[in-house]
């Protein structure tokens, strides 16, 4: 059975005290499992998260929006999809091709901040093109846009008027922010990722 592993670290984490970003970061990771079986933070600002492949890109978007809420912070993530051959109590001690792919995807990050590697080279090429395009928008999110994107992800059942009420903003500002963040286009990309994944 396939699994997916996200390996990442925070960019500029030393520019802000950990007490400002660590609680938000842990809250985001907790949505996808428990510590340390499904996720761990190590070396201060590095992390690993295991979850089902179907949720991998959604988790990346959610983590990205969470971290981008804090000015000057960002995150680099390598996504690996594959097998899990060795199970341990801590996710960082597990092994298998998913973990190897994730590490290799992360190590390949030079100027990019998102990359995916799986057992399917053609799938990787297409998804990485999508991730590159989405990154052009996401890397430039201001904190206010990241907050709105994150809220929209966490409350998919709310319409813009309800989201505006929840965040104490006008509906027009929510609409403009979601448009600027590329919300619809990025959600279409995430949907396309899941469609292609099912064909593998």
BELLINSUL-V885378 format. One record per helix or strand of 3 or more residues. SS is the DSSP state (2 for helix, 1 for strand). FROM is the first residue (numbers start at 1). TO is the last residue. If there is no record, write none. Layout:
BEGIN
ss->SS from->FROM to->TO
ss->SS from->FROM to->TO
END
This chain:
BEGIN
ss->1 from->3 to->11
ss->2 from->13 to->15
ss->2 from->18 to->30
ss->1 from->39 to->42
ss->1 from->46 to->51
ss->2 from->53 to->68
ss->1 from->74 to->82
ss->2 from->91 to->93
ss->2 from->97 to->107
ss->1 from->114 to->117
ss->2 from->121 to->138
ss->2 from->143 to->154
ss->2 from->160 to->167
ss->2 from->171 to->180
ss->2 from->183 to->198
END
